[in-house]
């Protein structure tokens, strides 16, 4: 596990940009944390780091947003409003992201459906608005160098 302290929103975004350097097609990133914890901000930085030109916004109401303008396509999913794991499976996000990176906000709700090889990032917000990001690798992520994110 790696912990990253982000004193500002810019730092949270920068952590996402830094993680982009470690990404490969087929990667799955699970973002877990409460409302306003910085998940979408982080996803925006990650997309910037991959060269995505569009503005990254929360997919809360559309469930899935796709970005193809970068070096690697990104499928950005928000599962907050889903009622069941079956609804998640119906989205076919693994197929959509087969050649790209899959980023799942509120990923803890569908963690049992995720592949063993994924990176879980937990977002915690302290009273002074400082964010703590915990990067928890599993599967092949354990051997990746995530030190650049700190």
N, C-alpha and C positions, 0 to 999 in steps of 0.2 A: 504494500500500500504506500502511496505517495500522497503527502498533504501539501496543498498549495494555498497560501494565504493571499487573498485578493482584497486589498484595502479599498479599492474603488471599482466602479463599473468598467472603467478602461482596463484595469488589471484582469478582470474576469474575461473580457473580450480578448485580451492579449494571451491569456492562458489557452483559449480555444485556438487562436492563430498558431501558437507554438505546438500544440498537439497535432495540428494538420501535417506537420513534417513527418510524423510517425505513421500516417495512415496509408492504407493500401486498399485496392478494390476488394470488396467482400467484407470489409470491417463493419462491426456492429458496435455502436456506442449507446449505452444506456444512461440516461440522465435522470437522477432521482433527487427530489427536494420539494419543498413547499412552494406555494404561490409567491412569486416575486423573489425567488432565491437566485435567479440569474441563469436559468437553463437556456432560455431563448437567446440571451445575450452571449452566452458561451457558444451556442450553436452558430450564431452570427460570426463570431471570431473564427471559429473552425472553418466555416465556409469562406471567409475572407482569405484564410491561409491556404485554401485550396484553389484560390483564384476565381471564386464565384463573383460575378459582377452585379447580380441583382441584390436588392435589399432583402435581408432575411427577416421574416416576420413569423410570429407564432402560428402554427397550423391548427390552433385550437378548434376553430369552427369548420375548417375544411378537412381536418384530420391528417392529410398528407400534402406536402409541398415538395416539388422536385426542382432541383437546380442543375442545369446541364452546362453552364457557361464556364465552369472551372476545369482544372486538370483532371479531376475525378468527379463523376456525377454524385450528387448528394440527394438522398431521400430523407426528408425531415418529417417525423411523425409525432403527433401528440395524442396520447391514448387516454387523457384525463376523462373525457366524456363517454368512453366505451363502457358498456355494462358487463360484457363477458369476454372471455378469451376467444370465443368463437368469432365475435365481431372483429377482433384483431386479426385472426387468421384469414377472415374474408377480405381484408385489405390487400393481401398478397404483397406485402412490403418486402419480403425477402427476395421475391422474384423481381420486383421493381428495382431493387438495389443490388442485384447480382453482380453488376459491373462497377458498382460505386460504393459509397459509404452510407450506411443506415444509421440515422441519429433518432433515438426514441425518447421523447420527453415523457415523464411520468412512467418510465420504464419499469419501475418496481411492480406495477400492476400487471405486467405481462412477462415478468422475469422467467417464469417457468417455461415459456415458449421460445426463449432466446437460446441461441447455440451456446455451447460451452465456451467457445472462443469469442469473448466479447469483453469490452471495457466498461465497467460500471463507474460512474462518477456521481458521488453524493455531494449535494450542495447544502451547506448550513450557513445561516445568516446570524451573526452575533448582534447584540444590542446596539453596537456602534456602526452597524451596517457593513462591517467587514465580513467578507465571505470566506469560508473555508471549503475547499474542494478536496474530496478524498477520491483518489484514483485507485480503483481496485481491479487489477487485471485478473483474468481467468483464461485458462486454455493457453493458446499460443501467445497471448498478450503478456504472460509472465516473463517471457524471454526478451521482450522489446525494451528498448532504451527509452524510458519516459522522463528521464532526467531533465531534458530541455524544457519541459513544461514548468518546472519550478522557477 
